[in-house]
Every structure is written in C-alpha cells, then in structure tokens.
Amino acid sequence: MDDRPLPSGFAVFTTFPELLFIWELVFGGLVWILIASSLVPFPLIQGWVMFVSLSCFIGTTALLFVYITDGNKWNIPCLEQDTTYHYIASLFYLSASVLEAWATVTMEGSVTREHFLENVFATVFACLVTLLYMVHACCLCR
C-alpha cells in the first residue's frame, strides 16, 4: 500500500486517483438512469445491473463524503477500505456490464430503436465505470 497521506476536504477534487470519484458518480448515475428509463425486457438481469449501479453510486457518494468531511482522520484504515471497496465495486460492475451487454444483444430486434440505444449506452457507461473503478483500485495499491 501507498504511504502517502490521504487527501481531506476539497483537496479530494484535486488529487489523483481521488478525482476519479467524480467520474464514477457521473457515469454510474448515467447507468442507472438509462436502465430505469428503458423497457427492462429482462427484469432479473437488468435488476442486477440497477442494483449494482445504485449501490455503487450510494457507496461512492458515502466514501466521497467521508473524505470531504475529514472522516479519514478517525483512526480508520481508510486506504485499505477504499481499495477493498473499489475492487469489489469493479467486480460487481464487471458482472453488470457483461450481463447488460448480453441483454442488449438479445433484445436487438424486439424493442424500438430508442430503447435499444438506451441499453447500448447503458452498456458502454457500465464498461467505462468498471474501468474507472479498476484504475482507482489499482492506483491505490501502488
């Protein structure tokens, strides 16, 4: 693990990899908004995608709030928790992006073009968020 001090307050918005919190929230929010607005022809599969994206959105928001409010000074091993959270989130998002891609390919001829494109963009954003969480976790471990 890295021995650099963790940023606190609004320094979170100026340091890497903590800056990735913003992009994880933006693209993760887009995933669950796009899934919620689609027809959801596969409720079990897209329900998992919705669960993962919403849970990670809430978890990332909570973690960002802890960093902004100097919660990482409360004698909690924040770096280990942050790394573990990002590894778990990346694995969950990997499964969600693969399942959403499968659902999108399967529904290609049975829904309107608009709903198909919503699912295509949800798949793309889920893959992007997976990559962001992986980069964030790997940068914390160096």
C-alpha positions as CSV (number, residue, x, y, z in Angstrom):
1,M,0.0,0.0,0.0
2,D,1.0,3.6,-0.6
3,D,2.1,5.6,2.5
4,R,1.1,9.0,1.1
5,P,-1.4,10.9,3.3
6,L,-5.0,10.7,2.2
7,P,-6.5,14.0,1.0
8,S,-9.2,15.6,3.0
9,G,-11.6,18.4,2.5
10,F,-11.8,19.7,-1.0
11,A,-8.3,18.5,-1.8
12,V,-10.1,15.4,-2.9
13,F,-11.1,17.2,-6.1
14,T,-7.5,18.0,-7.0
15,T,-5.6,14.7,-6.4
16,F,-5.4,11.6,-8.4
17,P,-6.9,8.9,-8.1
18,E,-9.4,10.6,-5.8
19,L,-10.5,12.8,-8.7
20,L,-12.0,9.6,-10.2
21,F,-14.8,9.8,-7.6
22,I,-16.5,12.5,-9.7
23,W,-16.4,10.4,-12.9
24,E,-17.5,7.2,-11.1
25,L,-20.6,9.2,-9.8
26,V,-21.4,10.8,-13.2
27,F,-21.1,7.6,-15.3
28,G,-22.5,5.4,-12.6
29,G,-25.5,7.7,-12.4
30,L,-26.0,7.6,-16.1
31,V,-26.1,3.7,-16.0
32,W,-28.9,3.5,-13.5
33,I,-30.8,6.4,-15.2
34,L,-30.6,4.7,-18.6
35,I,-31.6,1.3,-17.2
36,A,-34.5,2.9,-15.3
37,S,-35.8,4.6,-18.4
38,S,-35.6,1.6,-20.7
39,L,-38.3,-1.0,-21.1
40,V,-36.4,-3.7,-19.0
41,P,-37.3,-6.7,-21.0
42,F,-35.1,-8.9,-18.8
43,P,-36.1,-7.9,-15.2
44,L,-33.8,-10.3,-13.4
45,I,-30.7,-9.3,-15.4
46,Q,-31.3,-5.6,-15.6
47,G,-32.4,-5.6,-12.0
48,W,-28.9,-6.8,-11.0
49,V,-27.4,-4.0,-13.2
50,M,-29.7,-1.5,-11.5
51,F,-28.8,-2.9,-8.0
52,V,-25.1,-2.7,-8.7
53,S,-25.2,0.8,-10.2
54,L,-27.4,2.2,-7.5
55,S,-25.4,0.6,-4.7
56,C,-22.1,1.7,-6.0
57,F,-23.5,5.2,-6.6
58,I,-24.5,5.4,-2.9
59,G,-21.3,3.8,-1.7
60,T,-19.1,6.1,-3.7
61,T,-21.1,9.1,-2.5
62,A,-20.7,8.0,1.1
63,L,-16.9,7.4,0.6
64,L,-16.6,10.8,-1.0
65,F,-18.5,12.4,1.9
66,V,-16.1,10.7,4.4
67,Y,-13.1,12.2,2.5
68,I,-14.6,15.7,2.3
69,T,-15.5,15.8,6.0
70,D,-12.1,14.6,7.1
71,G,-13.6,11.3,8.2
72,N,-10.3,9.6,7.2
73,K,-8.7,11.1,10.3
74,W,-10.9,9.0,12.7
75,N,-8.3,6.2,13.1
76,I,-10.0,4.1,10.5
77,P,-7.7,2.3,7.9
78,C,-9.3,4.3,5.1
79,L,-6.8,3.3,2.4
80,E,-7.4,-0.4,2.9
81,Q,-11.2,0.1,3.0
82,D,-11.1,2.4,-0.1
83,T,-9.1,-0.2,-2.0
84,T,-11.3,-3.0,-1.0
85,Y,-14.4,-1.1,-1.9
86,H,-13.1,-0.2,-5.3
87,Y,-12.1,-3.8,-6.1
88,I,-15.5,-5.1,-5.0
89,A,-17.2,-2.4,-7.0
90,S,-15.2,-3.1,-10.1
91,L,-16.0,-6.8,-9.9
92,F,-19.7,-6.1,-9.4
93,Y,-19.7,-3.6,-12.3
94,L,-17.8,-6.1,-14.5
95,S,-20.6,-8.6,-14.0
96,A,-23.2,-6.0,-14.5
97,S,-21.7,-4.7,-17.7
98,V,-21.4,-8.2,-19.2
99,L,-25.0,-9.0,-18.3
100,E,-26.2,-5.7,-19.7
101,A,-24.3,-6.3,-22.9
102,W,-25.9,-9.8,-23.2
103,A,-29.3,-8.3,-22.6
104,T,-28.7,-5.6,-25.1
105,V,-27.6,-8.0,-27.8
106,T,-30.6,-10.3,-27.1
107,M,-33.2,-7.6,-27.3
108,E,-31.9,-6.1,-30.6
109,G,-34.9,-6.9,-32.8
110,S,-37.7,-6.9,-30.2
111,V,-37.7,-3.3,-28.9
112,T,-37.8,0.2,-30.5
113,R,-34.5,1.8,-31.7
114,E,-34.7,4.3,-28.9
115,H,-34.9,1.7,-26.1
116,F,-32.2,-0.3,-27.8
117,L,-29.9,2.7,-27.9
118,E,-30.6,3.4,-24.2
119,N,-29.4,-0.1,-23.4
120,V,-26.4,0.3,-25.7
121,F,-25.3,3.5,-23.9
122,A,-26.0,1.8,-20.5
123,T,-23.6,-1.0,-21.6
124,V,-21.0,1.5,-22.7
125,F,-21.2,3.5,-19.5
126,A,-21.2,0.4,-17.4
127,C,-17.9,-0.7,-19.1
128,L,-16.5,2.7,-18.6
129,V,-17.4,2.8,-14.9
130,T,-15.9,-0.7,-14.5
131,L,-12.6,0.7,-15.9
132,L,-12.7,3.7,-13.6
133,Y,-13.2,1.6,-10.5
134,M,-10.4,-0.8,-11.6
135,V,-8.0,2.2,-12.2
136,H,-8.9,3.7,-8.9
137,A,-8.3,0.5,-7.0
138,C,-5.0,-0.2,-8.8
139,C,-3.7,3.3,-8.2
140,L,-4.4,3.0,-4.5
141,C,-2.3,-0.2,-4.3
142,R,0.9,1.1,-5.8
